[in-house]
């Protein structure tokens, strides 16, 4: 029997498992499965599934960033040094006042004078706070909202933002440069915070009030009070203080208040807003608010008569510097207050009385007026020219004129020093001549002329004038000289209120070249001088010229002297 042959098993080709087969497919690699899964699950689903983990990561990152920023601020604050005020805010001008304390003018590169906060009325302080920073007494020196606005504007290139606190404004005005950059703004904030933590609010407010700009060239509250209202800070009223506080916002625009109707009306609205804020906070009473009236301002720009003051300031500045033993430049930058002997209303009246006189072609007409107290030497009037800007030369102090017969009453007087030989002087100055006749009026007692009565600095008197007297004539000789000379001797007596008033001059008739009128009694000596000159043959020289005959030069000097005499008394 033939045995059956067994078949060897054959390998079958790979086949896809049939449905229902128990065989499992081989597992795909992990990365392939992840890619397949990511293709299948939408992003928003995955984001929703992982939002907790993402939020935790973001929070950690934010906290780390915040910690870094806080650390950087702390380090920056520790390293911040409060700088010294820059030079422009340290320099003060010197102010000149008339005999009664009225403002004459100033000398110096900046119109600024410091005053202690104690001299600023409380209602003026509160007005500034109400206008500029109502949280000043309680804030930390910065305004977070204003800082955010400033940073946003700097980053986006938008319009510069305001709203700084008083402390920040002080830092910007007095301690930092004026550039508007993000880094400077950040430094300003750091210094303001440090300033607020290391100095009292009163110290900061005092520094601010002494440096903030008010327009009209005035830096600081004291200069502003004088420029706008012609008073010292301590004499400001509630209404005036509120007006100055309102001006700080736009000083270059509001400086024309009082002369420009539109500007004045706009400022008045802001002034009312400031007063309302003060009333609502209790800084002023309801009665004070209802009784407030918009104040009157000094006219701006200054009128033509203000130019006359420069002649006075020139003379007083030179004398003040001499008395203190310093240069005029040191005086101008020193923050002094110079009380002069001048009577400002009378000076203005003099300018009005003598204006308008003209001479012929090529002839220059000069008028000089000097008023002095006999026996004391205080100069009350000193008119030396009509236009300081055009001709700063002061004819009353430095003008040399022909004396002529005006010296006749003095020629027989035996003057002693310092007037020895004076009667023979051919060309005295008007000031010198007035001082000589003042000695006659004072019964022979000469007093050296002076224009500076007192100088103060930081509230302390550093100089007081004392009359420098010398007897130059015996009493009987002075009394004899006080009698007017008869008309035939060259003088023309004039009836009037002074004890003695007469007119004389150099030249005669239509060739009159100089005319003087001298009026005096024991209380006042006044001279009015009229003279003319023309260019000489040599360069930069002059020679006397004929005075115009119409109107009469003698009539002019006599009338001017009589009118001024009445106003003086």
C-alpha positions in Angstrom: 0.0 0.0 0.0 1.4 3.2 -1.0 1.8 5.7 1.9 0.0 9.2 1.6 2.4 12.1 1.2 1.8 15.0 3.7 1.8 18.6 2.3 4.2 21.0 3.7 2.6 24.1 5.0 3.0 27.1 2.7 3.4 30.7 3.7 0.5 32.8 2.8 0.8 36.4 1.6 -0.1 39.1 4.1 -3.8 39.9 4.0 -5.9 42.5 5.6 -7.7 40.8 8.5 -11.2 40.0 7.7 -14.1 41.6 9.6 -14.6 39.7 12.7 -11.2 38.4 12.8 -9.6 38.0 16.1 -6.2 39.2 14.9 -5.2 42.7 16.2 -3.5 45.2 13.9 0.0 46.3 14.8 0.2 49.5 17.0 1.4 52.7 15.3 4.4 54.6 16.8 3.5 57.3 19.5 4.5 60.3 17.4 2.4 59.2 14.6 -0.5 58.7 16.9 0.0 62.2 18.4 0.0 63.7 14.9 -3.0 61.9 14.0 -4.7 63.0 17.2 -3.8 66.7 16.6 -5.3 66.4 13.2 -8.5 65.1 14.6 -8.9 67.5 17.7 -9.7 71.2 16.9 -7.5 73.9 18.4 -10.2 75.5 20.4 -11.0 72.2 22.0 -7.4 71.6 22.9 -7.2 75.3 24.2 -10.3 74.7 26.3 -8.8 71.5 27.7 -5.5 73.2 28.6 -6.7 76.7 29.6 -6.1 76.1 33.3 -2.4 75.2 32.6 -2.0 78.2 30.2 -3.6 80.5 32.8 -1.2 79.3 35.4 1.8 79.9 33.1 0.6 83.4 32.2 0.0 84.3 35.9 3.5 83.1 36.8 5.0 85.1 33.9 3.0 88.2 34.9 4.0 87.9 38.6 7.7 87.5 37.6 7.5 90.6 35.3 5.7 92.6 38.0 8.3 91.6 40.5 11.0 92.6 38.2 9.4 96.0 37.5 8.8 96.6 41.2 12.4 95.7 41.9 13.6 98.0 39.2 11.5 100.9 40.6 12.8 100.3 44.1 16.4 100.3 42.9 15.7 103.4 40.7 14.1 105.1 43.7 17.1 104.2 46.0 19.5 105.5 43.4 17.6 108.7 42.7 19.2 111.8 44.0 17.2 115.1 44.3 19.2 117.5 42.1 20.1 121.1 43.0 17.9 123.7 41.4 19.3 124.7 38.0 20.9 128.2 37.8 18.0 130.0 36.1 15.8 129.3 39.1 18.4 130.4 41.7 19.1 133.8 40.1 16.9 136.6 41.4 16.5 140.1 40.1 16.9 143.3 42.1 13.7 145.3 42.4 13.5 149.1 42.6 10.6 150.9 44.5 9.7 154.5 44.8 9.7 156.3 48.2 6.2 154.9 49.0 7.0 151.4 47.9 5.4 151.6 44.4 7.1 149.3 41.9 9.6 151.2 39.6 11.2 148.3 37.8 14.0 145.7 38.1 17.4 144.8 37.0 18.6 141.2 36.3 18.3 138.4 33.8 15.2 136.9 35.4 12.3 138.8 36.9 12.1 136.8 40.1 12.3 137.4 43.8 11.9 134.8 46.5 9.5 135.3 49.4 9.0 132.9 52.3 5.6 131.1 52.4 4.7 133.0 55.5 4.4 136.2 53.3 2.0 134.5 51.0 -1.6 134.8 52.4 -3.2 131.4 53.1 -6.1 132.1 50.7 -3.5 132.7 47.9 -1.9 129.4 48.6 -5.3 127.7 48.5 -6.2 129.4 45.3 -3.1 128.0 43.6 -3.9 124.5 45.0 -7.5 124.8 43.8 -6.4 125.7 40.3 -3.5 123.3 39.9 -3.7 120.3 42.2 -6.5 119.9 44.6 -5.1 116.8 46.2 -1.7 118.4 46.9 -2.0 118.3 50.7 -2.7 114.5 50.7 -1.1 113.0 47.5 2.2 111.3 47.2 3.7 113.8 44.9 2.5 112.2 41.6 -0.8 111.6 39.8 -1.0 108.0 38.6 -3.7 108.9 36.0 -1.6 111.7 34.7 1.5 109.4 34.5 -0.5 106.8 32.5 -1.7 109.4 30.1 1.8 110.8 29.6 3.3 107.4 29.0 0.5 106.5 26.6 1.0 109.8 24.7 4.8 109.3 24.5 4.5 105.7 23.3 1.8 106.5 20.7 3.2 109.8 19.6 0.0 111.6 20.7 -0.4 115.1 22.1 1.6 115.9 25.3 -0.5 115.4 28.4 -0.7 117.7 31.4 -2.3 117.2 34.8 1.0 117.0 36.7 0.9 117.6 40.5 2.3 120.8 42.0 5.3 118.7 43.2 5.9 117.4 39.7 5.6 120.9 38.2 8.1 122.2 40.8 10.5 119.3 39.8 10.1 120.1 36.1 10.4 123.9 36.5 13.3 124.0 39.0 15.2 120.8 39.1 15.1 119.3 35.6 15.5 120.3 32.0 12.3 121.1 30.1 12.6 118.3 27.4 9.5 116.1 27.0 10.8 112.5 26.9 9.6 109.3 28.5 12.8 108.9 30.5 12.7 112.5 31.8 9.0 112.0 32.8 9.9 108.8 34.7 12.8 110.6 36.5 10.4 113.5 37.2 8.0 111.1 38.9 10.7 109.4 41.0 12.1 112.7 42.2 8.6 114.0 43.0 7.9 111.0 45.1 11.2 111.3 46.9 10.7 115.0 47.4 7.3 114.4 48.8 8.7 111.8 51.3 11.7 113.9 52.4 10.3 117.5 52.5 7.2 119.1 53.9 4.3 120.2 51.8 5.0 123.8 52.8 8.6 123.6 51.6 7.5 122.2 48.2 4.7 124.8 47.9 7.1 127.6 48.7 9.6 126.4 46.1 6.8 126.1 43.5 5.4 129.5 44.2 8.9 131.1 43.9 9.6 129.5 40.5 6.4 129.0 38.5 6.0 131.3 35.5 3.1 133.7 35.5 3.6 135.6 32.2 4.7 139.2 31.7 8.2 137.9 32.3 7.4 137.2 36.0 8.8 134.0 37.5 7.4 133.5 41.0 4.5 134.9 43.0 6.2 138.1 44.2 7.1 139.3 40.7 3.7 138.4 39.5 2.0 140.4 42.2 4.0 143.4 41.2 3.6 143.0 37.5 -0.1 142.4 37.5 -1.3 144.4 40.5 1.6 146.6 41.6 1.6 145.2 45.2 3.7 142.9 47.3 2.6 139.3 47.7 1.5 139.8 51.3 -0.9 142.5 50.2 -2.8 140.4 47.6 -6.6 140.2 48.0 -8.6 137.0 47.6 -9.7 138.1 44.1 -6.2 139.0 43.1 -4.8 135.7 44.4 -7.4 133.7 42.5 -6.6 135.6 39.3 -2.9 134.8 39.6 -3.8 131.2 40.3 -5.9 131.1 37.2 -3.1 132.6 35.1 -0.7 129.7 35.8 -2.6 127.4 33.4 -1.8 129.6 30.2 0.5 132.4 31.3 1.6 133.6 27.9 -2.0 134.0 26.8 -3.4 135.5 30.0 -0.6 138.0 30.5 -2.7 140.5 28.3 -5.5 140.5 30.8 -6.7 144.0 31.4 -5.7 145.2 27.9 -7.2 142.6 25.6 -11.0 142.2 26.1 -11.2 138.6 24.8 -8.3 137.5 27.1 -9.8 139.3 30.0 -13.2 137.6 29.5 -11.6 134.1 29.2 -9.6 134.7 32.4 -12.6 135.9 34.3 -14.4 132.6 33.6 -11.4 130.6 35.0 -11.1 133.0 37.9 -14.8 132.2 38.8 -14.0 128.5 38.5 -11.1 128.9 41.0 -13.2 130.8 43.5 -16.1 128.2 43.2 -13.6 125.5 44.0 -12.3 127.4 47.0 -15.8 128.0 48.3 -16.8 124.3 47.9 -13.7 123.2 49.8 -14.2 125.7 52.6 -11.1 127.7 51.8 -13.2 130.9 51.6 -16.6 131.6 53.1 -19.8 132.0 51.1 -19.7 135.7 51.9 -16.2 136.1 50.5 -17.2 134.3 47.4 -20.3 136.4 46.8 -18.4 139.6 47.5 -15.4 138.8 45.2 -15.0 141.2 42.3 -12.8 140.6 39.3 -9.7 142.7 39.9 -8.2 145.5 37.8 -4.8 144.7 36.1 -1.9 146.9 35.3 -1.9 147.7 31.6 0.2 145.4 29.5 2.5 145.9 27.6 3.8 148.9 29.6 3.0 152.4 28.3 5.4 155.0 27.1 5.8 156.6 30.6 7.3 153.4 31.9 10.4 154.1 29.8 11.1 157.1 32.0 11.7 154.8 34.9 14.9 153.4 33.4 16.6 156.8 33.9 15.8 156.5 37.6 16.9 152.9 37.8 20.2 153.7 36.1 21.1 156.3 38.8 19.8 154.3 41.7 21.5 151.1 40.6 24.9 152.8 40.4 24.4 154.3 43.8 23.2 151.1 45.4 26.1 149.1 44.0 28.5 151.7 45.3 26.9 151.7 48.8 27.2 147.9 49.0 30.7 147.7 47.5 29.7 145.4 44.6 29.4 145.6 40.9 26.1 146.5 39.2 26.0 143.0 37.7 26.2 141.5 41.2 23.5 143.9 42.4 21.2 142.9 39.5 21.5 139.2 40.2 21.5 139.5 44.0 17.8 139.6 44.8 17.9 143.0 46.6 15.0 145.4 47.1 16.1 149.0 46.6 13.8 151.6 48.1 14.6 154.8 46.3 13.8 158.5 47.1 11.8 159.1 43.9 8.1 160.2 43.8 6.8 158.1 40.9 3.5 160.0 40.4 5.4 163.2 40.3 7.9 161.7 37.8 5.0 160.7 35.6 3.5 164.2 35.9 6.8 165.8 34.9 7.1 163.6 31.8 3.6 164.7 30.8 4.3 168.4 31.3 7.5 168.5 29.3 6.6 166.3 26.4 6.0 167.6 22.9 8.6 170.4 22.7 10.7 170.3 19.5 13.5 172.3 18.0 14.6 173.3 14.5 16.3 171.0 12.0 19.7 169.7 13.3 19.1 171.1 16.8 18.4 168.8 19.8 16.3 170.1 22.6 17.0 169.0 26.1 14.8 169.3 29.2 16.0 168.4 32.7 14.0 168.6 35.9 15.4 168.0 39.4 13.5 168.2 42.7 15.4 167.8 46.1 14.7 168.1 49.8 16.9 170.9 51.3 19.0 169.9 54.3 18.4 166.2 53.5 19.5 165.6 49.9 16.8 163.1 49.0 16.0 163.4 45.2 12.3 163.3 44.6 12.2 164.1 40.8 14.9 163.3 38.2 13.8 163.9 34.7 16.7 163.4 32.3 15.3 162.7 28.9 12.2 161.9 26.9 13.1 158.4 25.5 15.5 156.1 27.3 15.4 153.5 24.4 16.6 156.2 22.0 18.9 158.2 24.3 19.8 156.7 27.6 22.1 159.7 28.5 20.6 161.4 31.5 20.7 165.2 31.1 19.6 165.8 34.7 22.7 164.0 36.1 25.3 164.4 33.4 24.2 167.2 31.1 26.6 170.1 31.0 24.8 173.4 30.3 25.9 177.1 30.2 25.3 178.6 33.6 25.0 182.2 32.6 23.2 184.6 34.9 21.5 181.8 36.8 24.7 181.7 38.9 24.4 185.5 39.7 22.8 185.0 43.2 25.5 182.6 44.2 28.6 184.4 42.9 28.8 186.6 46.0 28.4 183.7 48.4 31.5 182.4 50.3 30.8 178.7 49.8 32.8 176.2 51.8 33.6 172.6 50.9 32.3 170.7 49.0 30.9 173.7 47.1 34.0 175.8 47.2 34.4 177.4 43.8 31.0 176.3 42.6 29.6 179.7 41.8 32.3 180.1 39.1 31.4 176.8 37.4 30.8 177.5 33.7 28.7 174.4 33.0 27.2 172.7 36.1 24.8 169.8 35.8 21.2 170.4 36.8 21.6 168.0 39.8 24.7 169.9 41.0 23.0 173.3 40.6 19.9 172.0 42.5 22.0 170.8 45.4 23.7 174.3 45.7 20.3 176.1 45.8 19.1 173.5 48.3 21.9 174.5 50.6 20.8 178.1 50.3 17.2 177.0 51.1 18.4 175.0 54.1 20.0 178.1 55.7 23.5 177.2 54.5 23.5 173.5 55.2 24.5 171.5 52.2 23.3 167.8 51.9 24.8 165.5 49.3 22.2 164.3 46.8 21.1 160.7 47.1 18.5 158.5 45.5 18.7 155.3 47.6 16.9 155.3 50.9 17.2 151.6 51.9 18.4 148.3 50.6 17.0 145.0 51.8 17.7 141.3 51.0 15.7 138.3 52.3 13.8 140.7 54.5 16.9 142.0 56.2 18.1 145.6 55.8 21.6 145.8 54.5 21.9 149.5 53.9 20.1 152.6 55.2 20.8 156.1 54.0 21.9 158.9 56.3 22.1 162.5 55.0 25.7 163.7 54.4 25.5 167.3 55.6 28.1 170.1 55.5 27.7 173.7 56.5 28.8 175.6 53.4 27.4 179.1 54.2 26.8 181.2 57.3 23.1 181.4 58.1 22.9 185.2 57.3 24.6 184.8 53.9 22.2 182.0 53.0 19.2 184.1 53.9 20.5 187.0 51.8 21.0 184.7 48.8 17.4 183.4 49.2 16.0 186.8 48.1 15.4 186.7 44.3 17.7 188.9 42.3 16.0 192.0 40.6 15.1 191.6 37.0 17.7 194.2 36.0 20.4 191.9 37.3 19.5 189.2 34.9 16.8 187.2 36.8 13.1 187.4 36.3 11.2 187.1 39.6 8.0 185.0 39.2 5.1 185.2 41.6 4.2 181.8 43.0 3.9 179.6 46.0 7.6 178.9 46.8 9.6 181.4 48.9 11.9 182.1 45.9 11.3 181.5 42.2 13.3 183.1 39.4 14.4 182.5 35.9 17.7 183.2 34.2 20.0 181.6 31.7 22.8 182.0 29.1 22.5 184.2 26.1 19.9 186.9 25.6 17.0 187.8 23.4 16.6 185.6 20.4 20.1 184.1 21.0 19.0 182.4 24.2 20.8 179.1 24.6 19.9 178.0 28.1 17.1 178.8 30.5 16.8 177.8 34.1 13.9 178.3 36.5 14.7 177.7 40.1 12.1 177.5 42.9 12.8 176.7 46.5 11.8 177.1 50.1 12.8 175.2 53.3 10.9 172.1 52.1 11.8 171.7 48.5 14.2 172.9 45.8 13.1 172.5 42.2 14.9 173.4 39.0 13.6 173.2 35.4 16.3 173.5 32.7 15.9 173.9 29.0 18.9 173.9 26.6 19.7 173.0 23.1 22.8 171.8 21.2 23.8 170.8 17.7 26.6 168.7 16.2 30.0 170.3 16.3 32.6 170.6 13.6 34.6 167.7 15.0 33.1 164.2 15.0 31.1 163.2 18.0 31.1 166.7 19.5 28.3 169.1 20.2 28.0 172.9 20.7 25.3 175.0 22.2 22.4 176.0 19.9 19.7 178.6 20.0 16.5 177.7 21.7 13.3 178.0 19.7 11.5 181.3 20.5 8.0 180.1 20.0 6.7 179.1 22.5 8.8 181.2 24.9 11.5 179.1 26.6 11.3 181.2 29.7 7.5 180.9 29.8 7.9 177.1 29.5 10.3 176.7 32.4 8.4 179.0 34.6 5.1 177.4 33.9 6.5 173.9 34.3 8.1 174.8 37.6 5.0 176.4 39.0 2.8 173.5 38.0 5.2 170.9 39.4 5.5 172.9 42.6 1.8 172.7 43.1 1.7 168.9 42.5 4.7 168.4 44.8 3.0 170.0 47.8 
